[in-house]
Amino acid sequence: MSEIEIQSPCIGVCSMDDLSGLCQGCYRTMDEIQAWWDFTNQQKQEVMHRATEREAQLFD
């Protein structure tokens, strides 16, 4: 049985914040965005977790 591919969190905003270095739509770094398709599902889950934490920190 094959593993279900984790979908990109991209929402089409695609604008990098100069101060944080994060995409203002998905809260990933440029490196994370560029490497997304090469990541394993485990790595994608880790990126999603970090992005969720970043978003929460910005809106605390």
N, CA, C and O atoms as CSV, one atom per row, in Angstrom:
chain,resi,resn,atom,element,x,y,z
A,1,MET,N,N,0.843,-1.183,0.000
A,1,MET,CA,C,0.000,0.000,0.000
A,1,MET,C,C,0.887,1.244,0.000
A,1,MET,O,O,1.795,1.363,0.822
A,2,SER,N,N,0.626,2.154,-0.907
A,2,SER,CA,C,1.459,3.350,-1.005
A,2,SER,C,C,0.961,4.430,-0.048
A,2,SER,O,O,-0.220,4.494,0.294
A,3,GLU,N,N,1.895,5.268,0.366
A,3,GLU,CA,C,1.606,6.352,1.291
A,3,GLU,C,C,0.918,7.495,0.547
A,3,GLU,O,O,1.268,7.794,-0.594
A,4,ILE,N,N,-0.053,8.128,1.187
A,4,ILE,CA,C,-0.733,9.272,0.589
A,4,ILE,C,C,0.194,10.482,0.644
A,4,ILE,O,O,0.745,10.812,1.694
A,5,GLU,N,N,0.354,11.129,-0.494
A,5,GLU,CA,C,1.239,12.292,-0.600
A,5,GLU,C,C,0.655,13.481,0.162
A,5,GLU,O,O,-0.525,13.802,0.018
A,6,ILE,N,N,1.485,14.127,0.967
A,6,ILE,CA,C,1.067,15.334,1.682
A,6,ILE,C,C,1.074,16.498,0.698
A,6,ILE,O,O,2.069,16.743,0.016
A,7,GLN,N,N,-0.035,17.202,0.633
A,7,GLN,CA,C,-0.184,18.305,-0.303
A,7,GLN,C,C,0.534,19.557,0.183
A,7,GLN,O,O,0.678,19.781,1.385
A,8,SER,N,N,0.973,20.351,-0.753
A,8,SER,CA,C,1.633,21.617,-0.448
A,8,SER,C,C,0.662,22.542,0.286
A,8,SER,O,O,-0.523,22.587,-0.044
A,9,PRO,N,N,1.161,23.280,1.279
A,9,PRO,CA,C,0.307,24.239,1.988
A,9,PRO,C,C,0.142,25.567,1.251
A,9,PRO,O,O,-0.469,26.495,1.780
A,10,CYS,N,N,0.673,25.663,0.055
A,10,CYS,CA,C,0.597,26.901,-0.720
A,10,CYS,C,C,-0.864,27.304,-0.931
A,10,CYS,O,O,-1.699,26.484,-1.314
A,11,ILE,N,N,-1.157,28.597,-0.669
A,11,ILE,CA,C,-2.509,29.108,-0.895
A,11,ILE,C,C,-2.525,30.154,-2.008
A,11,ILE,O,O,-3.519,30.853,-2.207
A,12,GLY,N,N,-1.410,30.249,-2.729
A,12,GLY,CA,C,-1.348,31.138,-3.878
A,12,GLY,C,C,-1.029,32.589,-3.565
A,12,GLY,O,O,-1.108,33.440,-4.451
A,13,VAL,N,N,-0.669,32.890,-2.319
A,13,VAL,CA,C,-0.307,34.267,-1.973
A,13,VAL,C,C,1.116,34.546,-2.441
A,13,VAL,O,O,1.367,35.571,-3.075
A,14,CYS,N,N,2.034,33.662,-2.143
A,14,CYS,CA,C,3.407,33.669,-2.672
A,14,CYS,C,C,4.098,35.037,-2.620
A,14,CYS,O,O,4.541,35.565,-3.640
A,15,SER,N,N,4.177,35.584,-1.428
A,15,SER,CA,C,4.861,36.844,-1.225
A,15,SER,C,C,5.770,36.675,-0.019
A,15,SER,O,O,5.307,36.372,1.081
A,16,MET,N,N,7.071,36.875,-0.231
A,16,MET,CA,C,8.040,36.684,0.846
A,16,MET,C,C,8.174,37.962,1.674
A,16,MET,O,O,8.341,39.053,1.131
A,17,ASP,N,N,8.097,37.808,2.986
A,17,ASP,CA,C,8.288,38.917,3.911
A,17,ASP,C,C,9.777,39.164,4.082
A,17,ASP,O,O,10.518,38.249,4.442
A,18,ASP,N,N,10.224,40.381,3.830
A,18,ASP,CA,C,11.649,40.705,3.902
A,18,ASP,C,C,12.222,40.556,5.309
A,18,ASP,O,O,13.377,40.156,5.459
A,19,LEU,N,N,11.448,40.866,6.331
A,19,LEU,CA,C,11.953,40.801,7.707
A,19,LEU,C,C,12.062,39.366,8.222
A,19,LEU,O,O,13.086,38.980,8.786
A,20,SER,N,N,11.011,38.586,8.028
A,20,SER,CA,C,11.008,37.226,8.574
A,20,SER,C,C,11.613,36.204,7.618
A,20,SER,O,O,12.082,35.151,8.049
A,21,GLY,N,N,11.605,36.511,6.322
A,21,GLY,CA,C,12.071,35.542,5.335
A,21,GLY,C,C,11.067,34.432,5.073
A,21,GLY,O,O,11.411,33.392,4.511
A,22,LEU,N,N,9.819,34.657,5.484
A,22,LEU,CA,C,8.779,33.648,5.327
A,22,LEU,C,C,7.764,34.078,4.276
A,22,LEU,O,O,7.530,35.267,4.061
A,23,CYS,N,N,7.172,33.089,3.631
A,23,CYS,CA,C,6.069,33.364,2.711
A,23,CYS,C,C,4.889,33.849,3.540
A,23,CYS,O,O,4.566,33.253,4.568
A,24,GLN,N,N,4.253,34.909,3.109
A,24,GLN,CA,C,3.128,35.471,3.850
A,24,GLN,C,C,1.857,34.654,3.683
A,24,GLN,O,O,0.861,34.914,4.357
A,25,GLY,N,N,1.881,33.675,2.799
A,25,GLY,CA,C,0.709,32.824,2.609
A,25,GLY,C,C,0.790,31.506,3.350
A,25,GLY,O,O,-0.198,31.061,3.934
A,26,CYS,N,N,1.970,30.869,3.335
A,26,CYS,CA,C,2.083,29.528,3.928
A,26,CYS,C,C,3.100,29.438,5.065
A,26,CYS,O,O,3.221,28.391,5.702
A,27,TYR,N,N,3.827,30.515,5.324
A,27,TYR,CA,C,4.781,30.597,6.438
A,27,TYR,C,C,5.950,29.619,6.315
A,27,TYR,O,O,6.527,29.194,7.316
A,28,ARG,N,N,6.289,29.271,5.078
A,28,ARG,CA,C,7.482,28.457,4.842
A,28,ARG,C,C,8.621,29.368,4.409
A,28,ARG,O,O,8.399,30.473,3.913
A,29,THR,N,N,9.850,28.883,4.607
A,29,THR,CA,C,11.020,29.601,4.114
A,29,THR,C,C,11.179,29.311,2.628
A,29,THR,O,O,10.569,28.381,2.100
A,30,MET,N,N,11.993,30.100,1.964
A,30,MET,CA,C,12.255,29.866,0.545
A,30,MET,C,C,12.874,28.487,0.343
A,30,MET,O,O,12.520,27.787,-0.606
A,31,ASP,N,N,13.793,28.086,1.218
A,31,ASP,CA,C,14.410,26.759,1.109
A,31,ASP,C,C,13.372,25.655,1.230
A,31,ASP,O,O,13.419,24.673,0.490
A,32,GLU,N,N,12.429,25.810,2.164
A,32,GLU,CA,C,11.385,24.799,2.336
A,32,GLU,C,C,10.481,24.729,1.112
A,32,GLU,O,O,10.077,23.646,0.689
A,33,ILE,N,N,10.171,25.874,0.554
A,33,ILE,CA,C,9.316,25.921,-0.643
A,33,ILE,C,C,10.017,25.245,-1.824
A,33,ILE,O,O,9.418,24.436,-2.532
A,34,GLN,N,N,11.282,25.585,-2.026
A,34,GLN,CA,C,12.023,25.034,-3.159
A,34,GLN,C,C,12.230,23.531,-3.045
A,34,GLN,O,O,12.234,22.830,-4.057
A,35,ALA,N,N,12.402,23.032,-1.832
A,35,ALA,CA,C,12.700,21.612,-1.639
A,35,ALA,C,C,11.446,20.760,-1.432
A,35,ALA,O,O,11.554,19.538,-1.326
A,36,TRP,N,N,10.281,21.364,-1.373
A,36,TRP,CA,C,9.050,20.655,-1.025
A,36,TRP,C,C,8.874,19.356,-1.806
A,36,TRP,O,O,8.592,18.315,-1.212
A,37,TRP,N,N,9.032,19.399,-3.101
A,37,TRP,CA,C,8.750,18.217,-3.937
A,37,TRP,C,C,9.800,17.125,-3.769
A,37,TRP,O,O,9.570,15.988,-4.181
A,38,ASP,N,N,10.934,17.440,-3.178
A,38,ASP,CA,C,11.975,16.441,-2.919
A,38,ASP,C,C,11.879,15.859,-1.506
A,38,ASP,O,O,12.527,14.857,-1.206
A,39,PHE,N,N,11.082,16.476,-0.646
A,39,PHE,CA,C,10.956,16.021,0.734
A,39,PHE,C,C,10.173,14.715,0.824
A,39,PHE,O,O,9.300,14.439,0.000
A,40,THR,N,N,10.501,13.919,1.837
A,40,THR,CA,C,9.691,12.747,2.169
A,40,THR,C,C,8.445,13.246,2.894
A,40,THR,O,O,8.379,14.410,3.290
A,41,ASN,N,N,7.457,12.366,3.068
A,41,ASN,CA,C,6.263,12.767,3.811
A,41,ASN,C,C,6.610,13.180,5.237
A,41,ASN,O,O,5.998,14.100,5.778
A,42,GLN,N,N,7.572,12.517,5.843
A,42,GLN,CA,C,8.003,12.876,7.201
A,42,GLN,C,C,8.561,14.300,7.214
A,42,GLN,O,O,8.232,15.091,8.098
A,43,GLN,N,N,9.393,14.619,6.247
A,43,GLN,CA,C,9.949,15.977,6.169
A,43,GLN,C,C,8.850,17.008,5.917
A,43,GLN,O,O,8.877,18.099,6.485
A,44,LYS,N,N,7.894,16.665,5.073
A,44,LYS,CA,C,6.772,17.572,4.803
A,44,LYS,C,C,5.959,17.819,6.066
A,44,LYS,O,O,5.534,18.946,6.319
A,45,GLN,N,N,5.738,16.771,6.864
A,45,GLN,CA,C,5.010,16.928,8.121
A,45,GLN,C,C,5.772,17.863,9.056
A,45,GLN,O,O,5.166,18.693,9.733
A,46,GLU,N,N,7.089,17.732,9.095
A,46,GLU,CA,C,7.907,18.602,9.942
A,46,GLU,C,C,7.813,20.059,9.482
A,46,GLU,O,O,7.709,20.968,10.305
A,47,VAL,N,N,7.850,20.275,8.172
A,47,VAL,CA,C,7.719,21.633,7.632
A,47,VAL,C,C,6.344,22.206,7.984
A,47,VAL,O,O,6.234,23.363,8.390
A,48,MET,N,N,5.310,21.397,7.826
A,48,MET,CA,C,3.951,21.850,8.144
A,48,MET,C,C,3.846,22.231,9.624
A,48,MET,O,O,3.210,23.229,9.963
A,49,HIS,N,N,4.457,21.454,10.488
A,49,HIS,CA,C,4.447,21.739,11.923
A,49,HIS,C,C,5.161,23.068,12.212
A,49,HIS,O,O,4.649,23.908,12.952
A,50,ARG,N,N,6.341,23.246,11.623
A,50,ARG,CA,C,7.090,24.494,11.834
A,50,ARG,C,C,6.311,25.692,11.300
A,50,ARG,O,O,6.268,26.743,11.939
A,51,ALA,N,N,5.696,25.534,10.127
A,51,ALA,CA,C,4.940,26.639,9.528
A,51,ALA,C,C,3.749,27.017,10.407
A,51,ALA,O,O,3.444,28.199,10.565
A,52,THR,N,N,3.086,26.028,10.973
A,52,THR,CA,C,1.958,26.291,11.867
A,52,THR,C,C,2.422,27.023,13.115
A,52,THR,O,O,1.751,27.944,13.581
A,53,GLU,N,N,3.569,26.623,13.660
A,53,GLU,CA,C,4.129,27.308,14.829
A,53,GLU,C,C,4.503,28.748,14.490
A,53,GLU,O,O,4.263,29.658,15.283
A,54,ARG,N,N,5.088,28.952,13.316
A,54,ARG,CA,C,5.472,30.316,12.902
A,54,ARG,C,C,4.249,31.212,12.788
A,54,ARG,O,O,4.251,32.351,13.256
A,55,GLU,N,N,3.209,30.684,12.163
A,55,GLU,CA,C,1.979,31.469,12.000
A,55,GLU,C,C,1.408,31.845,13.363
A,55,GLU,O,O,1.006,32.990,13.570
A,56,ALA,N,N,1.368,30.889,14.298
A,56,ALA,CA,C,0.844,31.145,15.627
A,56,ALA,C,C,1.664,32.215,16.343
A,56,ALA,O,O,1.098,33.070,17.023
A,57,GLN,N,N,2.977,32.179,16.202
A,57,GLN,CA,C,3.841,33.161,16.864
A,57,GLN,C,C,3.611,34.563,16.321
A,57,GLN,O,O,3.681,35.541,17.065
A,58,LEU,N,N,3.338,34.660,15.033
A,58,LEU,CA,C,3.123,35.973,14.429
A,58,LEU,C,C,1.814,36.606,14.877
A,58,LEU,O,O,1.682,37.830,14.881
A,59,PHE,N,N,0.845,35.777,15.256
A,59,PHE,CA,C,-0.484,36.292,15.607
A,59,PHE,C,C,-0.823,36.142,17.076
A,59,PHE,O,O,-1.993,36.205,17.454
A,60,ASP,N,N,0.198,35.942,17.915
A,60,ASP,CA,C,-0.015,35.876,19.370
A,60,ASP,C,C,-0.318,37.234,19.935
A,60,ASP,O,O,-0.524,37.369,21.141
